Amino acid sequence: MTRKFAAARKSANAIALFDALQAAVPLHLVEVPATKYPTAPANLQELRKGITTMTELFTSDERADSKKTSRDDVEHELMGVMNTLSNRGFAFADLPILFAFEQDRNQHLDTVTRYTRAANANTEALSAKVAEWFSDITAVLSVAKVVGADVMAEVAAAPNKTMAALGIDLHVREKLNASAQAGVPVMAAGRGLMVLKAAKIDALSLDLGDVELAAAMALYSYFPDAIEGASMQEAGLRFGSVVLGANADGVVVYREAVQSNASGLLPHTALVAADGKALAALQSKIDVRLGGVDHAFTGTVENGGMTVEERRLRDFGKSAVTTY
């Protein structure tokens, strides 16, 4: 079942890309097993304390020095320890309840462990496939910067990916020297153009924000469901210059930023969450974190002197939370 979610803004291109991705890469989830932490006995702490006391008595240094291994000696020692605990009021009659609880508890924890491992592995595998798929789309954006809008409009009309790639290659050879040509993702762009064509997306209308939002929708869709007794590890999705992170709160896009004498990734915008309220809460967390860090996002013009809100408005556009 497709999850409902709220996105930071409206984008017909992002929705079309997301639909195309789902047709190419099934975003299946690992089913959450039915399991529940068992109810503990009311006197659990006393029972465990008694077991610990018996263990300490059996392994004391004094007993170790005089320990004998004959059947009579072992029986005598066992009876002595149990008698000591009985005199202290240990509830031997409740031991079956303790054993049943521990068995159920271990089974629950084992189920949780197996699920989280399978779910996290599934997330990593899907992220690899999704990143590969989106790499062809970002290749289109990269090539467009090299050959220009007119050429992209021409090659986008090609009947297949091979012809599109050949058309791109011809223009790249005209514009760039041999060493620069090697860095242009010609074949990937050819594949990407055909994906856009099939999805009825005008390649010239596509921007990086559309791609980021579509990828965030995808990452949110296959982020694992929660299970009682465990927190799912954060998931990431990287391709080209796009860096996304997801947890139970939602999906965030990260951008390169300069911080004093260092540089690195910082959260920039909450893109997708369960609903508008959750999206706003996630954005608030980002704002609080950024508000306490002296920084400037790179790759944009004149970051200095702008507030976090002003930079986000310039970089990402006016927020228009949309529920899908």
Residue, then its C-alpha position, 0 to 999 in steps of 0.5 A: m500500500t502506498r503511504k500518504f505523505a506531505a511534500a514541501r512544495k507542489s511539483a508536477n514534474a516530481i510526481a511524474l518522476f516518482d510514478a516513473l520510478q515506481a514503475a521501474v523499481p518496485l519500492h517494496l517494504v519488508e513486512v513487520p512481523a506480529t510480535k509483542y514484548p511479553t508481560a513481565p511477572a510482577n516480582l521479576q526483579e526479585l526473581r532475577k535478584g534471587i537467581t543472581t544470588m544463587t549464582e554468586l553463592f555457587t561461584s564464591d571463592e570460598r566454595a571454589d577452594s573446597k569444591k568437590t565434584s562427587r555426586d553427593d558433594v554436588e547434591h549437598e551444595l545444591m541443596g544448601v544454596m537452595n535452602t539459603l534462598s528459601n530461608r530468605g523468602f525466594a519464590f521458587a514456585d514462580l520460577p516457571i513464570l520467569f522461565a516462560f517470560e524469558q523464553d517469550r522475551n528472547q523470542h521477541l527480541d530475536t524477531v525484532t533483530r531479524y526484522t531490523r536486519a532484513a528491513n535495513a538491508n532492503t532499504e540499502a538495496l533499494s537506495a542503490k537501485v533508486a540512486e542508479w535510476f536517478s543518476d540518469i535523470t541528473a545526467v540530463l541536467s548536467v548535459a543541458k548545462v554543456v550543450g544548451a537548451d536548443v540542443m536538448a530540445e532537439v535530442a529530446a525528440a530522438p526515437n530512442k536512447t541511442m539516437a539521443a546519446l549520439g545527438i548529445d555526443l556530436h554537440v559535446r565534441e563540438k563544444l569541448n576538448a577531448s579530456a573534457q568530453a570524457g566527463v560528460p555522461v552522454m549515455a546516461a543522459g540519453r537514457g534519462l531523456m527517454v525516461l522523461k519522454a515516457a513520463k511526459i516530462d519536458a526535459l527543459s522544464l525539469d530542475l534539480g529541485d524536482v529531482e530532489l523532491a521525487a527522490a525524497m518521495a521515494l525514500y520516504s516510501y521505502f523507509p522501514d515501518a517501525i517495530e516495537g522494541a527497536s528504532m530503525q537506523e537512518a537511511g541515506l540516498r545519494f546521487g550526483s550532488v543530491v544528498l538526502g537523509a531519512n528517519a522516522d520524522g521524514v526526509v531532509v535534503y542536505r547541502e554543502a556549507v562552510q562552517s568557520n574553518a571547515s566545510g561539510l553537509l548540513p540539513h537544509t530543508a524538510l522535503v517529505a513527512a507524514d503530514g503537514k504538521a510533521l513536516a513543520a515539526l521536522q523543519s523546526k528541528i532543522d531551523v534550530r540546528l542551523g540557528g546555532v551554527d555559524h555557516a553559509f551554504t555553498g553553490t549559491v550566490e552571496n550567502g552572507g548576511m542572509t537568514v536561514e529562512e531567506r536562503r531557503l526561500r531563495d534556494f528552494g522557493k516558497s513552501a507550499v505543503t502538498t499532501y499526496 
